[in-house]
Amino acid sequence: MKLAAKGYTLRQRVRQKWWPKIVDDDRDTFLRGIRPFVILGQMFGIFPIYGITRNDPERFRLKWFSLRVILNLTVVVTALLQAYYEYGRLKTIGINAKNVSSLIFFIDACLINVLFLNLATKWRSVAMKWDEVDDTFNRPPYHMQGWSLRKRLGVVSFTLVFLAAVEHILSIVSNVHNQMVEIKYCNWTEPNYFQHYSLRRFANIYLNFPYNSLSAVFFTYVSSALTMYWNYQDIFIIMISIGLATRFQQINNYLKILSDGVLIPGEDFWIQVRTNYVAVCELLDDVDRAISWTMLISCATNLYYICLQILHVSKKLANTVEDAYYGFSLGFLIVRTVIVFLSAAHIHDCAKKPLDIIMKIPNVGCLNDFQRS
């Protein structure tokens, strides 16, 4: 009992010290909604911004001389090294539509990493503006219909990250299965299957460097991180789109009460609505400037890999495991790309709806207000 009491006391102390810094359930804000996703990305070296667990966006910082930035740059340098050796291999064997995909994968992952590093330098100002907008839409007269913004972001990010993890696991299973078939067919004796997997999986590296288990674990981690980047940018764009569209939708819901013409508001009402609408539009402009290149790279990457996976699926594959991987990968890639496009387009649709609602409001009240003035 004494041990349990001590454990409970220790838990309460830790909770009092750290929990208020990490969680604030009083406000339904975008920054709190994306916090777990940002922390997950930082475990793989992407978006290395400090202060993300704080409730005040003014504390967000990019510390260049920090472990997060070192991890970020380590992954980038490793990817560039792999791209260099892959380029040398392609010069020897020749380039075709299939084998060039690895080189594009490394270069694309480096670009994504650098773009998010650049975004980290701008994120503090964007986050401060976003927090101001969220503060407005967390108070009356605005209200949420259905799920909260944080719940929407959490469900979407968790689902897509889970599917991305399934895709990556299927890729590893497919590679391992092919190697096991090769070992059995050639009647090889392999006492260390992980070493065999690493030597084949990272052959370009180990043709130039000696093998050891720690380096194999590190390159496996880097491979997972680079795969994470490809999915990370799409999910990040989707979450940003949901966050912006939700605020426009709250304005729409507020204006719907006027569409029947029963209640005609006065000047103060329109000043408030216009101020809040302009604030969201300005936030949209700031976000667009910050992630415009990320959007471009996302579209180009997805279209390329859709074509590549279709090329794989259209040909007879070696076994059922490969069929399962490439089929799932193509389906998930198409679905994720469609969600990116639709969620971005949904912002425009939600931003236009207030105009449609205003057109339905009779102008009698506005005319009376004008005559009285």
C-alpha angles and dihedrals in degrees: 000000000000090000091051091049091050090049092051091048092050091049091052092050092050091046093050092048102044110017097071089053093053107035133040112171096180095083130049099216136160094234092057091045094056096039097097090047092050091049090050090052092050089057085065095043100258128127095009099194121150126221094038090131091056123095093223115075089201086076093059109117140168106220107197094195097054140107093252094056091044090053090047093052092042091058091046093050091047091050091049090050090052090047090053093052091043090053090052090051092050091051088057101044100028131247128273136162094273107041095047090065093084093055091048090048093056095044092045092050090051091051092050091049093049092047091054090046087054090046089054089062090057101033097091094064092042092048093050091052091045092050091053091051092047090050089059094049093048091066133067137306087039121070138170123249115211120344121016118251092251092052092049091050092045095050094045095046094044093049094049094043090050092051090047090052090050090051092050092047091050088052091053092045090051092051093046092047092051091050092049090051089049092050092049094045093049092041093233125167112226116178092179113044094179091056091048091049093049094047091052097038094049098028094141091058097044093048085068103029133042118257125249132159096245093054090048091054090047094051090047088054092048091049090053091047093052090049088049091055092058091056095034096065093051094047091046091053091048092051092049090050091051091049094052096040091051092058092049088048091054089057089050092051090050092052095046091080087068099049094088091060094233095113119044112190127214135235097282090058094055093045090055095046093046092049092051093044092051090048091057091046091052090049089051090053092050092049092046092055091047098050103025093110091045089055091051094049090046093054094045093047095048094047091049095050093045088057091045094050091047087054090053095045094047091062128066109267127214099251147346093273091060090046090054094047098047092041093051092042093052093046094047092045093052092046092048092048092049090050090051092052095042095045091050091047090048089067090061092047093051092046091055097048095079089061091053091050093047090053089060094053114097114243094221093098092047091050092050090049090050093049092049090052 
